[in-house]
Amino acid sequence: MSTITPQVAVERENGKRTIVGVVTSDKMSKTIVVQTQFKFRHPVFSKVVVKRAKFKAHDEKNEAKIGDTVTIRECRPLSREKRWSLVRVHDDVKKVIPKRRAHLEQGGEKS
């Protein structure tokens, strides 16, 4: 299953990076997994290469769902792998993983 991810927008606020990505997992309590996509041209082969990165982010209110486009900001280490916190969920730009979202809305279990 392929996910729809926007180009990553990395900005700095007060020395902390801010990234826009898509939620790929919300199974953990107060934690989401956000995937971003980087595109660049390979210097030797001149082919467009797509790199993906996943970040675990803290979601205090459990408001982000699978397929939501979110903004996360760098923060102090909260656990072994969690160094990001959720800033906001973008309501206007909802990217969904159609099959996954439909399955969950019909009452299917998360797998």
N, C-alpha and C positions, 0 to 999 in steps of 0.2 A: 504494500500500500504506500503510495507516495503522498507526501504532505505538501500543502501549498504554503510556501514561506515567502515573505517579502524580503527585498534587499535589506540588509542590516543597516541601520542608521546609528552610528556610534557618535555620541556627543559627550562632552565633558562639562559637568556642573560641579563647581567647588572641588575640582580635582578627582571627581568620581565619574566613571564611565556610565553612560545610559544607553541601553540597547533596546531595539524593537524586534520582537520575534513572535512566534506562534506557539501556543501551549500544546504539547504533544502528550502529556500525562498529568493527571491530577489525582492519582490513586493514593498518594501519601497525605497524611494529615498535615495541613498548613504548609505544604510544599508542592510546587509545580515544576515541571520540566519544560523549559522553553528552548525551542530550536530556532537558530538563525541560519541564514544562508549568505555566503560570500561568493561573489563571482569576480574572476580576474583573468586576464589573458596571460597564458604561459609564455615566459620570455623566450624560450627556444623554439617551441613548436607552434606558437601563435594560435593555440586553441583555447577556447573559453573553458576554464576549469571551475567547477562548483565545489566549494567546501562548505560543509555544515558543521555547526558547533552546537552542543547542548549545554545548557546552564540550569542548575537547580536553584530555584528562587523561593524565598519565604512569602507565603500568602496568608497573612494573619486571619482574614475573614473567610477564607475558602471561597472567594468570589469568582475566580477564573476557572473556566471550563475548557475541555478539549476543543481545539479549533479557534479559540479566541486569540485575537492579536493583542499583545500586551507590551507595556514598557517596563523594563526592570532597571534597577540602579545598583551599582556596586556598593557593598557595605562590609562591615566587619565580619569575620567568620562566625557563622551561627552553628555550624556542625562541620563534620569532616569534609563534605563536598559542597555545602551551601554557603555562598558568598555574595548572593544577590537578593534584593528584596523587590517586591512588586510595587510599582509606582501607580499604574492605572491600567484598566482594561478599556480598550478602544471599542466603543459601541458602534461607531460609524463604519468601521472597517472590520466586519466579522468574517474571518476566513474559517470555513468549516471543512472537516474531513467528512464528506457526505455519508459514506457507509457507516462509519464509526458513530457519528452523531445520531443517525436514524436508529441504529441498533440500541443505543443507550436510551433514547427517548421512548422506545417501545417497551422499556422495562427489562432489557437484557442485562446480564451481569457484565461487569468490567472484566476483561480477560487480557 
